[in-house]
Structures are given as C-alpha cells and as structure tokens.
C-alpha cells in the first residue's frame, strides 16, 4: 500500500529475519566476529542470547547466509517446551527424514546416517534452535549427544542455540557443565543506542529506494527510540505502522506527534512498543486500563444515542424506506 505512495521498491520493516536487511551496529558487528570464529571451528555449540526482538535470529541467519552454497545444509527448529523425543522427531523432519511412528533409537540412527552421508559428500550440516530457553534439560542433553557424532576427528553437526536472557542462567546451572564445555562461541546481544536506532531505520529505508519521502524529523527519531528501547523488532513494528498511518493521512513528513498517535493506537490494540515493559507484571494493569477506556467509549455512545430522536435512531424498514436505503441519493 504505502510502498507505491512513497515510491519504495519493497517493505522496509518486515518482521521476518532477512539477511539482506542486516544492519551492522557496533554490537552486531562484534557479535558476528565472535560467531564467525566459532563457525570456523566446525563443531560444538554457538550460543546467541538477548532480549526479545534484539536480532538473534537475524544474526544467525546472516552468519549462515555467508556459507550459503551447495555444501551447507541448515535447518531451523523453534522450540516450545519440546520433550527429548519430540525434539529428535522435529530435527529429523527438518532434514527430510522419516520420523512419524519411529522409535527413538531408530531416529538417532537415521540422523547419524544422514550426517555421515552428508559429510562424505563434503557437505556441512548446521542446526539452528530458536527459543532455546524453553528446552527441558532432557532435550538439551539430546542436542549435546547429537553434537558428539563424528567421523574420525570431524564433527558431523554444529548447532546454534538462540535464547532469551534467561537462557544464560540455565547454562550456568551445575548440570549444564558438559554442555558448557561444548560451547565454542557465545555472545549476548544488547539493544541499539539512539544513534544506531536512527541508522537502523535509514539503512532499511535506503535498501528499498527511500529518497527522504516521507521525511522523518529528529524529534520523531528520538520518540521512536524512546518507545522501542532500541530493539529491532519493536522498531520494525512501529515504523511499519508509521508508514501506513502517514500514507492513509497522505503525509510526507513523520514527526513526533505522528509517533505519539501511532504508539497510542498500538497500545490500544495490545501491541507493546514501550521499552523495558515486563509483560507478566503489567498485564493486569494494562487490561484494566483498556477496560476503562472501553467503558468510557460505550458510555459516550449511549449518551449520544440518548440525545437523538426516535426517528433518528430507528431506521425506516418499510418497503419504501428500504428502497430509499438501497438507492441512496439518486434523486
């Protein structure tokens, strides 16, 4: 919609992690350097942690895209409290292996055989596990066991573990010692600062042919940073809505007032964009606020309806009235 209005060649703020839009902030460049080293080792675990929306998946996919060739096979698993057997089935399915109704021992043998075959073909196999903080200990142990598969001195599988901040606490537990010994590179992502937030926005816009239309004021950039806390996913959500709002209003400048209007709309819809919010702690309070606003809106509507006459409130449902409704203002 707004792409044509602003003469853009595509959507600059999609939520999906596309390596083509990777922005090399100071933090992300440093992270890439650490992780490239880990990837060069060709074994063990690479761990990326950070708050929700900090760019963990984007970082991992950017790293994998640097190896994008016929000799690299990468699969991604998004975990939701997966037990060990379910984890193995999903991994098998991700690599195109038979997994339905297959016993655990058979699954392990099939995965090992797959990895050995790919290694003999000169191929490298990577596994990206997202939301790793949700993994039960048994599932983490299965991943560690898979990382032990090797031919001679060559490891057959290298695994990325992407998790929220609490995953670091999980890794620090005493029974995670064996896994910690297999981690060869790790990095914790932090949000963008104010200048990087502006650079991030302009970088993505420039990739789709932006020519300062719409113009974004300095005050708007400051407001965007304040409402997103420098988290890329929140920036994407807010900026996409800002472009849509400006298009609907046929505006060619985004200022602080527009940011305020859009963030209020998003808050009303339950889409959080304010930095540092704790969802669990604020949920009840936020619900009460929305309920109060809804009650006020209903009360205002009732007052408006009550001030109208019966003729204004009740539609004419007679045949002649219906004909008038259907024909509109034809006379």
Protein Blocks (a to p, Z undefined) as FASTA:
>chain_A
ZZmmnopabdfkbfbdcfklpccdfklmmmmmmmmmmmmnopajddddddehilmmmmmm
mmmmmmgcfkbccdddddehiafklmmmmmmmmnopafehpafklmmmmmmmmmmmmmmn
opacddddehklmpcfklmmmmmmmmmgcghjbcfbdcdddddfklmmmmmpmklmmmmm
mpcbdcddddddfklmmmmmmmmmmmnopahiacddfklmmmmmmmnnopaklmmmmmmm
mmmmmmmnopabdcfklmmmmmmmmmmnopafbehiafklmmmmmmmmmmmmmmmmmmmm
mmmmmmpcfklmpccfbfklmmmmmnopmZZ
